[in-house]
Amino acid sequence: MAVRARIAEVPGWLQDANLAIVQGQDAAGVLSAGQLEALHKALANTDGVAWIAAPEVITLNGLQAQVSITEHRSLSDGQTYFTGPVIDLISTIAPNGQAVELVVSAQLHVSRQLSPP
């Protein structure tokens, strides 16, 4: 099964309105193909939204896959970390072959702030 993620950076006012991001909560829902396309078009027509990437992954039924757009960084003491979005997913095809369940877990790793000495 091929899965494509569309990763966008959205302006703060959109995040604050909880229109695109539910922070600190589990969110579940089902989008039809039409609803997904409408969401994509709405974001594409919103000022300040920047499409960062559209990575794809191919996985087998029931197996976990991961897409990420990350940058590895180093601290002055030699420690390393990465920043950027990481999306884990598991797709399962229904026994009748007519539906697909997609379980998604997304994380955003942000830059570390150094503490003053």
C-alpha positions as CSV (number, residue, x, y, z in Angstrom):
1,M,0.0,0.0,0.0
2,A,1.4,3.5,-0.9
3,V,0.7,6.3,1.5
4,R,1.6,10.0,0.9
5,A,1.7,12.5,3.7
6,R,1.3,16.2,3.0
7,I,3.2,18.3,5.5
8,A,2.4,22.0,5.8
9,E,3.6,24.8,8.0
10,V,0.6,26.9,9.1
11,P,0.5,30.4,10.5
12,G,0.1,30.9,14.3
13,W,-3.4,32.3,14.0
14,L,-4.6,29.1,12.4
15,Q,-2.9,27.0,15.0
16,D,-4.5,29.1,17.8
17,A,-7.9,28.7,16.2
18,N,-7.5,24.9,16.4
19,L,-8.5,24.6,12.8
20,A,-5.6,22.5,11.7
21,I,-3.8,21.2,14.9
22,V,-5.1,19.7,18.1
23,Q,-2.3,20.1,20.5
24,G,-1.7,17.8,23.4
25,Q,-4.8,15.7,22.6
26,D,-5.7,12.5,20.8
27,A,-7.7,13.2,17.7
28,A,-9.6,10.6,15.7
29,G,-11.8,11.0,12.7
30,V,-12.7,9.8,9.3
31,L,-12.3,12.0,6.2
32,S,-13.8,11.0,2.9
33,A,-11.8,11.6,-0.2
34,G,-13.9,14.7,-0.9
35,Q,-13.3,16.1,2.6
36,L,-9.6,15.5,2.3
37,E,-9.4,17.3,-1.0
38,A,-11.5,20.2,0.4
39,L,-9.1,20.5,3.4
40,H,-6.1,20.4,1.0
41,K,-7.7,23.2,-1.2
42,A,-8.6,25.3,1.8
43,L,-5.1,25.1,3.1
44,A,-3.6,25.9,-0.3
45,N,-5.8,29.0,-0.5
46,T,-4.9,30.2,3.0
47,D,-2.3,33.0,3.3
48,G,0.7,32.0,5.2
49,V,0.4,28.2,4.7
50,A,3.6,26.7,3.2
51,W,3.7,23.2,1.9
52,I,7.0,21.7,3.2
53,A,7.0,18.2,1.7
54,A,4.9,15.3,0.4
55,P,6.8,12.2,1.3
56,E,5.6,8.8,0.3
57,V,6.1,5.3,1.8
58,I,5.1,1.9,0.6
59,T,4.2,-0.6,3.3
60,L,2.5,-4.0,3.6
61,N,-0.9,-4.5,5.1
62,G,-0.8,-4.2,8.9
63,L,2.9,-3.2,9.1
64,Q,4.1,0.1,10.6
65,A,5.8,2.6,8.4
66,Q,7.3,6.1,9.1
67,V,7.8,9.3,7.1
68,S,9.9,12.2,8.4
69,I,11.4,15.4,7.2
70,T,14.0,16.0,9.9
71,E,17.3,17.8,10.3
72,H,20.0,16.5,12.6
73,R,21.6,19.1,14.8
74,S,24.5,19.1,17.3
75,L,25.0,20.9,20.5
76,S,28.3,22.4,21.6
77,D,28.8,19.5,24.1
78,G,28.6,16.9,21.3
79,Q,25.0,15.8,21.9
80,T,22.9,15.4,18.8
81,Y,19.2,15.7,18.2
82,F,16.8,16.2,15.3
83,T,14.0,18.6,14.5
84,G,11.0,18.3,12.2
85,P,7.9,16.3,11.8
86,V,7.8,12.5,12.2
87,I,4.7,10.5,11.2
88,D,4.2,6.8,12.1
89,L,1.4,5.0,10.5
90,I,-0.2,1.6,10.2
91,S,-2.6,0.8,7.3
92,T,-4.9,-2.2,7.4
93,I,-7.1,-3.3,4.6
94,A,-10.5,-4.6,5.6
95,P,-11.2,-8.3,5.0
96,N,-13.7,-7.4,2.2
97,G,-11.0,-5.2,0.5
98,Q,-13.4,-2.3,0.4
99,A,-12.0,-0.1,3.2
100,V,-8.7,0.9,4.7
101,E,-8.0,1.8,8.3
102,L,-5.1,4.2,8.7
103,V,-3.8,4.7,12.3
104,V,-1.5,7.8,12.5
105,S,0.8,9.1,15.2
106,A,2.4,12.5,14.5
107,Q,5.1,14.3,16.4
108,L,6.9,17.6,15.9
109,H,10.4,17.8,17.2
110,V,11.5,21.4,17.8
111,S,14.8,23.1,18.4
112,R,16.3,22.8,21.8
113,Q,16.9,26.1,23.7
114,L,20.2,26.3,25.5
115,S,20.1,27.3,29.1
116,P,22.2,30.3,30.1
117,P,25.3,29.3,32.0
